[in-house]
Amino acid sequence: MDELTTLNYHALFNNAQVMLHFTDVNIRIVAVNEFWLEKMGYAEDEVINRKASDFMAEDSREKVTINIPELIKNKKINGIEGKAVTKSGELIDIIFGIQIVFGEEGQLKGFLTTTIDVTMQKKAEEALRQRELYLTAIIENQPGLVWLKDAESRFLAVNRAFAHSCGKTSPSELVGKTDIDIWPVELAEKYRADDMELIKNNAPIKIEELISDAGTRRWFETYKAPVENAEGEIIGTTGYAHDITDRKLKDEALHNMQKLESLGVLAGGIAHDFNNLLSGIFNNIDIALMLTKENDVRDVLLNAKKVIYRSRGLTRQLLTFAKGGTPIKKIENLVTFITETVQFALSGANTIPEFAIPDDLWLCEIDKGQIGQVIDNIIINAHQAMPNGGTISISAENFFVDKKAKSASLDPGRYVKIKISDQGDGIPPDVLPQIFDPFFTTKPSGNGLGLATSHSIVKRHGGGIEVETELGMGSTFTIYLPAASDSISVTDEKKQSAVRSKGIVIIMDDVDVVLSTSKRLLELIGYDVITTENGPDAVTALKKEINDNRSVSAMLLDLTVPGGVGGLDVISQIRAIDKNLPVFVVSGYADDPIMSDPEKYGFTGSICKPFTLKELTEIL
């Protein structure tokens, strides 16, 4: 090779914008280009005669070793990903290739390695991946239906809620399909027309529409918008549909409902769906409370929990009056319960509560959610009776009936007597006989269910309710609740909340958010959790654990699985396997007779959705 050619090769070698180094047959570096030195941070004399492997991470050296057979066979290898170590100790991502170099007479002279620094590319890819993960998490955790289509109305992505609404288990089952593949022709053509209008007008739309959700027609408030690329071209459409069925049904019910049977059917469906949704909120708040150490954050979470806890009473109020609402009773101390319930009901109001509640009040066996509704309804009525503010007096005392009481129709026995008095105008004589009648109200925005429901709840607890009133002097509502026996006591709540446990718990539920959040809660307090989506799978999981010589501590089974096999259908199989295993039935239908008497049906106990961490740990 003449001198000019040598100079040209040297110039090309040094000016190349990729990292180049040449090693001899002993893999010692004999030449590096300037770009290599710049990237690695070395001077040339710090590199020459050193092993090439000195500048590579351990796993990258192993990749070279693994690929030696290919190098020998093909005289080169390409596209190996690895990491190089710079002089400062920084790891950089690289892609490299090695080529065998032969002399003029065919003898082995060494190896030429070409290396590309892809650190920035890797970081960009990782950032993009993280961004996609965040976006996926946001979309997946939306309670509504989310979708993205291309310009031909083919689905590019949907969230799990959307897939479930179409009767699918996974979003991937819908990718590449069109509306005509999923919906009835008339509905599919409407959605197609909406998409074409979006693309044509290049403007978002907001509509209310009926959507088939898991085979059921439900009302959704839908937002749809065109999607543009970087050049401003419309390349598809996206949308979000929020379920407003409950709102629609409630509006319609308040105007059109004529019979209690209609109310019962409506309330049952709303309560179950609503309670499933609340379960995720309840459990996520409990998880957050366990994970945070910030007192300010805990205060906010606890306040949110109180609000949501009371929100489940909205549907239970309808269920209790319309369908019976058998109380799910537990032994409770009413002292703190009455105070907290009243204070919450009057939060932000211009009315002041005055309490006279002794610490030695007898315990009562009650459904706290239902009795909370009773107190809440009466307190709200008392507040509304004093629009300019005033004082509500709340007292409680132990009360013994030694013979049949005429006023509240009480049987002989021990009761806790709760009195709530306002300073309002009183109840007119012509109105008084009707105040406990369903749908009777004197309020323009009332539904006439508050006092009717309260009367029903107290009666189902074996108690009584009565009212005394005088025009211009206010009203007093008196509630009588049967006291529990002397031998029964309340478990120390602080001690309960501190308990951590070990063991395996099998959960069965068809609602993903209930499964995932219940699993996380139990894991945080020490349990190993197995999740299943239907009854047969739960039985299979139990058999597997037994066959593998692992002991199951408890099972939590959803009572009903729409279109599938629920807990009631498999409890007999479980009892045939293990008659003593603690098995708890779970349901959003708090009024179901199985929930109030679980032992009769083979269960150990019951817990209603939505439930809190405290309620969950108590039954376990």
GUZA-954096 format. One line per 2 residues: number of its first residue (from 1); their letters; for each residue y, z, x of C-alpha. Coordinates in nm, 2 decimals, always signed. Example, Ala and Ser with C-alpha at 12.3 -4.5 7.8 and 13.67 -1.06 7.14 Angstrom:
<gulums>
1) as) -0.45:+0.78:+1.23 | -0.11:+0.71:+1.37
</gulums>
This chain:
<gulums>
1) md) +0.00:+0.00:+0.00 | +0.33:-0.11:+0.15
3) el) +0.62:+0.13:+0.20 | +0.83:-0.01:-0.09
5) tt) +0.54:+0.03:-0.33 | +0.49:+0.39:-0.21
7) ln) +0.86:+0.46:-0.27 | +0.84:+0.32:-0.62
9) yh) +0.53:+0.53:-0.71 | +0.71:+0.84:-0.57
11) al) +1.02:+0.77:-0.78 | +0.81:+0.72:-1.09
13) fn) +0.61:+1.04:-1.02 | +0.92:+1.25:-0.98
15) na) +1.13:+1.10:-1.26 | +0.86:+1.11:-1.53
17) qv) +0.95:+1.33:-1.82 | +0.61:+1.49:-1.84
19) ml) +0.46:+1.75:-1.61 | +0.24:+1.59:-1.34
21) hf) +0.05:+1.75:-1.06 | -0.22:+1.61:-0.82
23) td) -0.50:+1.83:-0.69 | -0.75:+1.76:-0.42
25) vn) -1.13:+1.78:-0.45 | -1.10:+2.16:-0.41
27) ir) -0.86:+2.18:-0.71 | -0.57:+2.28:-0.49
29) iv) -0.23:+2.13:-0.57 | -0.11:+1.87:-0.32
31) av) +0.18:+1.73:-0.52 | +0.38:+1.82:-0.82
33) ne) +0.67:+1.63:-0.98 | +1.02:+1.77:-1.04
35) fw) +0.97:+1.80:-1.41 | +0.67:+2.02:-1.36
37) le) +0.87:+2.25:-1.12 | +1.16:+2.27:-1.37
39) km) +0.93:+2.36:-1.66 | +0.73:+2.62:-1.46
41) gy) +1.03:+2.77:-1.27 | +0.88:+2.73:-0.92
43) ae) +0.99:+2.57:-0.60 | +0.76:+2.32:-0.45
45) de) +0.66:+2.53:-0.15 | +0.55:+2.81:-0.39
47) vi) +0.30:+2.57:-0.55 | +0.15:+2.35:-0.28
49) nr) -0.21:+2.45:-0.17 | -0.25:+2.69:-0.46
51) ka) -0.53:+2.66:-0.71 | -0.42:+2.47:-1.03
53) sd) -0.59:+2.74:-1.23 | -0.35:+3.00:-1.10
55) fm) -0.09:+2.86:-1.34 | -0.31:+2.86:-1.65
57) ae) -0.40:+3.12:-1.90 | -0.76:+3.25:-1.90
59) ds) -0.87:+3.07:-2.21 | -0.72:+2.74:-2.09
61) re) -0.92:+2.77:-1.77 | -1.23:+2.80:-1.98
63) kv) -1.14:+2.49:-2.18 | -1.13:+2.29:-1.85
65) ti) -1.47:+2.43:-1.75 | -1.62:+2.34:-2.09
67) ni) -1.49:+1.98:-2.07 | -1.61:+1.91:-1.71
69) pe) -1.92:+1.72:-1.84 | -1.69:+1.48:-2.04
71) li) -1.46:+1.45:-1.73 | -1.75:+1.34:-1.51
73) kn) -1.88:+1.10:-1.78 | -1.56:+0.93:-1.88
75) kk) -1.36:+0.99:-1.56 | -1.09:+1.15:-1.77
77) in) -1.03:+1.40:-2.05 | -0.73:+1.41:-2.29
79) gi) -0.57:+1.62:-2.56 | -0.67:+1.96:-2.44
81) eg) -0.46:+2.24:-2.59 | -0.39:+2.55:-2.39
83) ka) -0.13:+2.77:-2.24 | +0.04:+2.77:-1.90
85) vt) +0.20:+3.07:-1.72 | +0.55:+3.02:-1.58
87) ks) +0.69:+3.20:-1.28 | +0.86:+3.45:-1.51
89) ge) +0.53:+3.53:-1.68 | +0.61:+3.35:-2.00
91) li) +0.33:+3.16:-2.18 | +0.41:+2.81:-2.29
93) di) +0.20:+2.60:-2.52 | +0.08:+2.28:-2.35
95) if) -0.14:+1.97:-2.42 | -0.29:+1.83:-2.10
97) gi) -0.52:+1.56:-1.97 | -0.71:+1.52:-1.64
99) qi) -0.80:+1.19:-1.47 | -1.02:+1.15:-1.17
101) vf) -0.85:+0.97:-0.88 | -1.06:+0.75:-0.64
103) ge) -0.97:+0.61:-0.30 | -0.97:+0.24:-0.21
105) eg) -1.33:+0.26:-0.10 | -1.44:+0.44:-0.42
107) ql) -1.45:+0.79:-0.27 | -1.32:+1.09:-0.48
109) kg) -0.97:+1.18:-0.37 | -0.88:+1.44:-0.64
111) fl) -0.75:+1.48:-0.99 | -0.42:+1.39:-1.17
113) tt) -0.32:+1.62:-1.45 | -0.07:+1.52:-1.71
115) ti) +0.09:+1.81:-1.91 | +0.32:+1.81:-2.21
117) dv) +0.51:+2.12:-2.31 | +0.47:+2.16:-2.69
119) tm) +0.60:+2.52:-2.72 | +0.89:+2.42:-2.94
121) qk) +0.67:+2.20:-3.15 | +0.42:+2.49:-3.19
123) ka) +0.70:+2.72:-3.29 | +0.83:+2.47:-3.54
125) ee) +0.48:+2.43:-3.68 | +0.44:+2.80:-3.70
127) al) +0.78:+2.84:-3.87 | +0.68:+2.57:-4.12
129) rq) +0.35:+2.74:-4.18 | +0.52:+3.07:-4.24
131) re) +0.77:+2.91:-4.47 | +0.48:+2.75:-4.66
133) ly) +0.31:+3.08:-4.68 | +0.62:+3.25:-4.82
135) lt) +0.68:+2.98:-5.07 | +0.32:+2.99:-5.18
137) ai) +0.34:+3.37:-5.21 | +0.66:+3.34:-5.42
139) ie) +0.50:+3.07:-5.65 | +0.17:+3.25:-5.68
141) nq) +0.33:+3.58:-5.78 | +0.55:+3.43:-6.05
143) pg) +0.43:+3.55:-6.39 | +0.51:+3.21:-6.54
145) lv) +0.37:+2.86:-6.49 | +0.49:+2.67:-6.18
147) wl) +0.42:+2.31:-6.10 | +0.53:+2.01:-5.88
149) kd) +0.46:+1.65:-5.96 | +0.52:+1.32:-5.77
151) ae) +0.71:+1.02:-5.92 | +0.39:+0.91:-6.10
153) sr) +0.36:+1.25:-6.27 | +0.05:+1.34:-6.06
155) fl) +0.03:+1.71:-5.99 | +0.10:+1.79:-5.62
157) av) +0.08:+2.17:-5.65 | +0.05:+2.44:-5.93
159) nr) +0.03:+2.81:-5.92 | -0.27:+3.01:-6.04
161) af) -0.11:+3.11:-6.37 | -0.07:+2.73:-6.45
163) ah) -0.43:+2.66:-6.35 | -0.55:+2.95:-6.58
165) sc) -0.34:+2.81:-6.86 | -0.54:+2.48:-6.83
167) gk) -0.87:+2.67:-6.83 | -0.92:+2.62:-6.45
169) ts) -1.00:+2.89:-6.20 | -0.83:+2.73:-5.90
171) ps) -0.50:+2.54:-5.86 | -0.69:+2.29:-5.64
173) el) -0.87:+2.16:-5.95 | -0.55:+2.01:-6.08
175) vg) -0.41:+1.85:-5.77 | -0.40:+1.47:-5.81
177) kt) -0.45:+1.48:-6.18 | -0.20:+1.38:-6.45
179) di) -0.11:+1.53:-6.78 | -0.34:+1.29:-6.96
181) di) -0.63:+1.43:-6.76 | -0.55:+1.78:-6.89
183) wp) -0.38:+1.79:-7.23 | -0.44:+1.62:-7.56
185) ve) -0.29:+1.27:-7.57 | +0.02:+1.36:-7.79
187) la) +0.11:+1.66:-7.57 | +0.05:+1.46:-7.25
189) ek) +0.27:+1.17:-7.36 | +0.55:+1.42:-7.44
191) yr) +0.53:+1.57:-7.09 | +0.53:+1.22:-6.94
193) ad) +0.84:+1.14:-7.14 | +1.01:+1.45:-7.02
195) dm) +0.94:+1.35:-6.66 | +1.07:+1.00:-6.71
197) el) +1.39:+1.15:-6.86 | +1.44:+1.38:-6.57
199) ik) +1.40:+1.09:-6.32 | +1.62:+0.86:-6.52
201) nn) +1.91:+1.11:-6.58 | +1.87:+1.30:-6.25
203) ap) +1.96:+1.63:-6.43 | +1.76:+1.94:-6.50
205) ik) +1.67:+2.04:-6.86 | +1.59:+2.37:-7.03
207) ie) +1.38:+2.36:-7.35 | +1.16:+2.58:-7.56
209) el) +0.82:+2.43:-7.62 | +0.46:+2.51:-7.73
211) is) +0.21:+2.49:-7.44 | -0.16:+2.52:-7.45
213) da) -0.23:+2.83:-7.24 | -0.60:+2.88:-7.18
215) gt) -0.68:+2.71:-7.51 | -0.41:+2.90:-7.70
217) rr) -0.08:+2.75:-7.81 | +0.20:+2.97:-7.68
219) wf) +0.57:+2.95:-7.67 | +0.73:+2.89:-7.34
221) et) +1.09:+2.86:-7.22 | +1.07:+2.58:-6.97
223) yk) +1.30:+2.47:-6.69 | +1.24:+2.12:-6.55
225) ap) +1.43:+1.95:-6.26 | +1.40:+1.63:-6.05
227) ve) +1.31:+1.66:-5.69 | +1.50:+1.46:-5.42
229) na) +1.41:+1.37:-5.06 | +1.65:+1.38:-4.77
231) eg) +1.79:+1.04:-4.86 | +1.87:+1.15:-5.22
233) ei) +1.59:+0.95:-5.38 | +1.40:+1.11:-5.67
235) ig) +1.04:+1.16:-5.56 | +0.91:+1.38:-5.83
237) tt) +0.97:+1.67:-6.07 | +0.92:+2.04:-6.08
239) gy) +0.91:+2.30:-6.35 | +0.88:+2.67:-6.44
241) ah) +0.76:+2.79:-6.78 | +0.82:+3.15:-6.89
243) di) +0.61:+3.29:-7.17 | +0.83:+3.39:-7.46
245) td) +0.56:+3.41:-7.72 | +0.60:+3.78:-7.77
247) rk) +0.97:+3.74:-7.83 | +0.91:+3.46:-8.08
249) lk) +0.63:+3.64:-8.26 | +0.84:+3.96:-8.28
251) de) +1.14:+3.77:-8.42 | +0.92:+3.60:-8.67
253) al) +0.74:+3.93:-8.76 | +1.06:+4.12:-8.83
255) hn) +1.17:+3.86:-9.08 | +0.85:+3.74:-9.24
257) mq) +0.58:+4.01:-9.21 | +0.47:+4.13:-9.56
259) kl) +0.14:+4.31:-9.50 | +0.01:+4.57:-9.26
261) es) -0.29:+4.35:-9.18 | -0.06:+4.08:-9.04
263) lg) +0.12:+4.34:-8.83 | -0.22:+4.46:-8.69
265) vl) -0.34:+4.12:-8.58 | -0.01:+4.05:-8.41
267) ag) +0.02:+4.38:-8.24 | -0.33:+4.36:-8.10
269) gi) -0.27:+4.04:-7.93 | +0.07:+4.14:-7.79
271) ah) -0.05:+4.48:-7.68 | -0.35:+4.34:-7.48
273) df) -0.15:+4.07:-7.30 | +0.15:+4.29:-7.24
275) nn) -0.06:+4.58:-7.11 | -0.24:+4.34:-6.87
277) ll) +0.10:+4.23:-6.73 | +0.22:+4.59:-6.71
279) sg) -0.09:+4.69:-6.51 | +0.03:+4.47:-6.22
281) if) +0.38:+4.62:-6.23 | +0.24:+4.98:-6.26
283) nn) +0.00:+4.94:-5.98 | +0.24:+4.77:-5.74
285) id) +0.49:+5.05:-5.79 | +0.22:+5.31:-5.71
287) ia) +0.13:+5.11:-5.40 | +0.49:+5.09:-5.29
289) lm) +0.53:+5.47:-5.35 | +0.23:+5.53:-5.12
291) lt) +0.36:+5.30:-4.85 | +0.73:+5.40:-4.84
293) ke) +0.87:+5.70:-4.67 | +1.23:+5.64:-4.77
295) nd) +1.34:+5.90:-5.03 | +1.60:+5.67:-5.18
297) vr) +1.34:+5.40:-5.23 | +1.10:+5.65:-5.38
299) dv) +1.36:+5.77:-5.63 | +1.43:+5.41:-5.75
301) ll) +1.06:+5.34:-5.78 | +0.99:+5.66:-5.97
303) na) +1.27:+5.58:-6.21 | +1.13:+5.23:-6.26
305) kk) +0.79:+5.38:-6.32 | +0.92:+5.60:-6.59
307) vi) +1.09:+5.31:-6.77 | +0.78:+5.09:-6.75
309) yr) +0.56:+5.39:-6.85 | +0.75:+5.42:-7.17
311) sr) +0.76:+5.04:-7.23 | +0.39:+5.04:-7.30
313) gl) +0.46:+5.26:-7.60 | +0.64:+4.97:-7.77
315) tr) +0.31:+4.79:-7.85 | +0.12:+5.11:-7.90
317) ql) +0.37:+5.21:-8.16 | +0.27:+4.90:-8.36
319) lt) -0.10:+4.95:-8.30 | -0.09:+5.31:-8.40
321) fa) +0.07:+5.25:-8.74 | -0.09:+4.91:-8.82
323) kg) -0.44:+4.95:-8.69 | -0.52:+5.32:-8.68
325) gt) -0.45:+5.40:-8.32 | -0.71:+5.66:-8.26
327) pi) -0.56:+5.90:-8.01 | -0.71:+5.92:-7.66
329) kk) -0.65:+6.29:-7.61 | -0.63:+6.50:-7.30
331) ie) -0.53:+6.87:-7.25 | -0.16:+6.88:-7.17
333) nl) +0.11:+7.13:-7.10 | +0.40:+7.04:-7.33
335) vt) +0.68:+7.24:-7.15 | +0.78:+6.98:-6.90
337) fi) +0.66:+6.69:-7.11 | +0.90:+6.76:-7.40
339) te) +1.19:+6.81:-7.17 | +1.14:+6.49:-6.97
341) tv) +1.08:+6.29:-7.29 | +1.40:+6.41:-7.45
343) qf) +1.61:+6.36:-7.14 | +1.48:+6.01:-7.09
345) al) +1.55:+5.91:-7.45 | +1.91:+6.04:-7.42
347) sg) +1.97:+5.88:-7.08 | +2.33:+5.75:-7.08
349) an) +2.40:+5.88:-7.43 | +2.70:+6.09:-7.53
351) ti) +2.46:+6.34:-7.69 | +2.37:+6.67:-7.52
353) pe) +2.02:+6.83:-7.55 | +1.98:+7.21:-7.57
355) fa) +1.63:+7.34:-7.50 | +1.46:+7.66:-7.60
357) ip) +1.10:+7.62:-7.48 | +0.91:+7.92:-7.34
359) dd) +0.69:+7.89:-7.03 | +0.39:+8.04:-7.21
361) lw) +0.36:+7.76:-7.47 | +0.00:+7.70:-7.56
363) lc) -0.18:+7.39:-7.43 | -0.24:+7.10:-7.67
365) ei) -0.50:+6.83:-7.67 | -0.29:+6.52:-7.73
367) dk) -0.24:+6.15:-7.65 | +0.08:+6.18:-7.44
369) gq) +0.18:+5.82:-7.51 | +0.16:+5.87:-7.88
371) ig) +0.33:+6.21:-7.90 | +0.59:+6.07:-7.66
373) qv) +0.66:+5.81:-7.92 | +0.70:+6.07:-8.19
375) id) +0.95:+6.28:-7.99 | +1.14:+5.96:-7.88
377) ni) +1.17:+5.83:-8.24 | +1.31:+6.16:-8.37
379) ii) +1.55:+6.21:-8.08 | +1.68:+5.85:-8.12
381) na) +1.73:+5.91:-8.49 | +1.91:+6.24:-8.42
383) hq) +2.14:+6.06:-8.16 | +2.22:+5.78:-8.41
385) am) +2.31:+6.04:-8.67 | +2.59:+6.15:-8.44
387) pn) +2.77:+5.84:-8.33 | +3.06:+6.04:-8.19
389) gg) +2.83:+6.26:-7.99 | +2.71:+6.62:-8.04
391) ti) +2.43:+6.85:-7.95 | +2.06:+6.81:-8.03
393) si) +1.87:+7.14:-8.03 | +1.50:+7.12:-7.92
395) sa) +1.29:+7.43:-7.94 | +0.91:+7.50:-7.93
397) en) +0.70:+7.81:-8.00 | +0.34:+7.92:-8.05
399) ff) +0.27:+7.93:-8.42 | -0.04:+8.07:-8.60
401) vd) -0.14:+7.96:-8.95 | -0.36:+8.22:-9.12
403) kk) -0.40:+8.04:-9.44 | -0.36:+7.69:-9.58
405) ak) +0.01:+7.59:-9.52 | +0.16:+7.41:-9.81
407) sa) +0.46:+7.24:-9.65 | +0.29:+7.05:-9.37
409) sl) -0.07:+7.07:-9.51 | -0.19:+7.26:-9.21
411) dp) -0.54:+7.41:-9.18 | -0.56:+7.77:-9.05
413) gr) -0.54:+7.79:-8.67 | -0.32:+7.79:-8.37
415) yv) -0.04:+7.53:-8.34 | +0.26:+7.45:-8.12
417) ki) +0.57:+7.41:-8.34 | +0.84:+7.18:-8.21
419) ki) +1.18:+7.17:-8.39 | +1.44:+6.90:-8.33
421) sd) +1.78:+6.96:-8.50 | +2.09:+6.74:-8.50
423) qg) +2.45:+6.80:-8.62 | +2.48:+6.47:-8.82
425) dg) +2.57:+6.41:-9.18 | +2.22:+6.48:-9.31
427) ip) +1.98:+6.26:-9.52 | +2.09:+6.18:-9.88
429) pd) +1.86:+6.31:-10.15 | +1.77:+5.96:-10.28
431) vl) +1.67:+5.85:-9.93 | +1.47:+6.16:-9.82
433) pq) +1.15:+6.08:-10.01 | +1.12:+5.74:-9.84
435) if) +1.19:+5.82:-9.48 | +0.82:+5.82:-9.38
437) dp) +0.74:+5.50:-9.58 | +0.66:+5.19:-9.37
439) ff) +0.94:+4.93:-9.33 | +1.19:+5.15:-9.50
441) tt) +1.52:+5.17:-9.31 | +1.89:+5.23:-9.37
443) kp) +1.98:+5.07:-9.04 | +2.09:+4.71:-9.02
445) sg) +1.89:+4.65:-8.70 | +1.60:+4.89:-8.78
447) ng) +1.24:+4.79:-8.86 | +1.14:+5.09:-9.06
449) lg) +0.84:+5.18:-8.83 | +0.97:+5.47:-8.63
451) la) +0.92:+5.76:-8.87 | +0.62:+5.60:-9.04
453) ts) +0.45:+5.57:-8.70 | +0.54:+5.92:-8.61
455) hs) +0.39:+6.06:-8.93 | +0.07:+5.86:-8.87
457) iv) +0.04:+5.98:-8.51 | +0.09:+6.35:-8.59
459) kr) -0.16:+6.33:-8.88 | -0.42:+6.17:-8.65
461) hg) -0.37:+6.46:-8.41 | -0.46:+6.70:-8.69
463) gg) -0.10:+6.82:-8.71 | +0.19:+6.79:-8.95
465) ie) +0.55:+6.69:-8.97 | +0.82:+6.79:-9.21
467) ve) +1.20:+6.76:-9.24 | +1.48:+6.99:-9.37
469) te) +1.82:+6.84:-9.43 | +2.16:+6.93:-9.59
471) lg) +2.44:+6.69:-9.63 | +2.71:+6.75:-9.38
473) mg) +2.50:+7.00:-9.19 | +2.25:+6.78:-9.01
475) st) +1.87:+6.75:-9.02 | +1.58:+6.93:-8.86
477) ft) +1.24:+6.77:-8.80 | +0.95:+7.01:-8.73
479) iy) +0.63:+6.89:-8.56 | +0.31:+7.09:-8.57
481) lp) +0.04:+7.01:-8.30 | -0.30:+7.19:-8.29
483) aa) -0.33:+7.41:-7.98 | -0.63:+7.38:-7.75
485) sd) -0.88:+7.65:-7.71 | -0.82:+7.95:-7.48
487) si) -1.09:+7.84:-7.24 | -0.94:+7.51:-7.15
489) sv) -0.68:+7.47:-6.87 | -0.49:+7.19:-6.71
491) td) -0.59:+7.07:-6.37 | -0.32:+7.12:-6.10
493) ek) -0.15:+6.79:-6.08 | -0.03:+6.84:-5.72
495) kq) -0.38:+6.91:-5.60 | -0.51:+6.61:-5.79
497) sa) -0.25:+6.38:-5.64 | -0.34:+6.49:-5.28
499) vr) -0.71:+6.41:-5.31 | -0.85:+6.13:-5.09
501) sk) -1.20:+6.01:-5.15 | -1.47:+5.80:-5.00
503) gi) -1.73:+5.58:-5.15 | -1.78:+5.24:-5.32
505) vi) -1.62:+5.15:-5.65 | -1.71:+4.83:-5.84
507) im) -1.43:+4.69:-6.05 | -1.48:+4.43:-6.32
509) dd) -1.18:+4.26:-6.48 | -1.09:+3.90:-6.58
511) vd) -0.72:+3.94:-6.49 | -0.65:+3.87:-6.12
513) vv) -0.34:+4.10:-6.09 | -0.54:+4.40:-6.23
515) ls) -0.83:+4.34:-5.99 | -0.61:+4.29:-5.68
517) ts) -0.37:+4.59:-5.74 | -0.65:+4.82:-5.86
519) kr) -0.84:+4.73:-5.55 | -0.54:+4.80:-5.33
521) ll) -0.47:+5.14:-5.49 | -0.83:+5.26:-5.45
523) el) -0.84:+5.14:-5.09 | -0.53:+5.33:-5.01
525) ig) -0.69:+5.66:-5.13 | -1.01:+5.59:-4.93
527) yd) -1.25:+5.40:-5.14 | -1.43:+5.07:-5.05
529) vi) -1.39:+4.84:-5.35 | -1.60:+4.55:-5.48
531) tt) -1.42:+4.32:-5.74 | -1.60:+4.11:-6.00
533) en) -1.46:+3.90:-6.29 | -1.73:+3.95:-6.56
535) gp) -2.01:+4.18:-6.66 | -2.31:+4.00:-6.51
537) da) -2.14:+3.98:-6.17 | -2.07:+4.36:-6.19
539) vt) -2.44:+4.43:-6.25 | -2.54:+4.19:-5.97
541) al) -2.30:+4.37:-5.73 | -2.45:+4.71:-5.83
543) kk) -2.81:+4.59:-5.77 | -2.71:+4.45:-5.43
545) ei) -2.55:+4.77:-5.32 | -2.86:+4.96:-5.42
547) nd) -3.09:+4.71:-5.25 | -2.89:+4.75:-4.93
549) nr) -2.93:+5.13:-4.95 | -2.56:+5.19:-5.03
551) sv) -2.45:+5.44:-5.29 | -2.20:+5.34:-5.55
553) sa) -1.96:+5.62:-5.65 | -1.83:+5.47:-5.98
555) ml) -1.77:+5.15:-6.18 | -1.46:+5.04:-6.37
557) ld) -1.55:+4.78:-6.64 | -1.30:+4.58:-6.85
559) lt) -1.40:+4.63:-7.22 | -1.35:+4.27:-7.32
561) vp) -1.36:+3.94:-7.12 | -1.22:+3.65:-7.34
563) gg) -1.49:+3.39:-7.36 | -1.72:+3.60:-7.13
565) vg) -1.93:+3.91:-7.10 | -1.74:+4.24:-7.10
567) gl) -1.83:+4.60:-7.01 | -1.98:+4.69:-7.35
569) dv) -2.23:+4.40:-7.32 | -2.37:+4.52:-6.98
571) is) -2.35:+4.90:-7.00 | -2.71:+4.92:-7.12
573) qi) -2.83:+4.72:-6.82 | -2.63:+4.95:-6.59
575) ra) -2.78:+5.26:-6.75 | -3.13:+5.12:-6.70
577) id) -3.05:+5.10:-6.33 | -2.87:+5.43:-6.29
579) kn) -2.83:+5.66:-6.59 | -2.61:+5.91:-6.41
581) lp) -2.37:+5.67:-6.24 | -2.00:+5.73:-6.35
583) vf) -1.90:+5.42:-6.54 | -1.55:+5.40:-6.70
585) vv) -1.44:+5.15:-6.96 | -1.10:+5.00:-6.92
587) sg) -0.90:+4.81:-7.19 | -0.55:+4.71:-7.29
589) ya) -0.67:+4.78:-7.65 | -0.58:+5.15:-7.66
591) dd) -0.67:+5.18:-8.03 | -1.03:+5.06:-7.98
593) pi) -1.28:+5.33:-8.10 | -1.48:+5.28:-7.77
595) ms) -1.17:+5.40:-7.58 | -1.15:+5.72:-7.78
597) dp) -1.52:+5.80:-7.77 | -1.66:+5.63:-7.46
599) ek) -1.96:+5.86:-7.42 | -2.10:+5.74:-7.76
601) yg) -2.13:+5.39:-7.62 | -2.28:+5.49:-7.28
603) ft) -1.97:+5.52:-7.07 | -1.86:+5.83:-6.87
605) gs) -1.50:+5.80:-6.98 | -1.21:+5.56:-7.05
607) ic) -0.87:+5.46:-6.91 | -0.61:+5.24:-7.08
609) kp) -0.42:+4.96:-6.93 | -0.16:+4.98:-6.79
611) ft) -0.27:+5.29:-6.59 | -0.10:+5.47:-6.30
613) lk) -0.25:+5.59:-5.97 | -0.25:+5.95:-6.11
615) el) -0.45:+5.85:-6.41 | -0.69:+5.64:-6.20
617) te) -0.76:+5.92:-5.95 | -0.80:+6.18:-6.23
619) il) -1.09:+6.00:-6.39 | -1.26:+5.94:-6.06
</gulums>
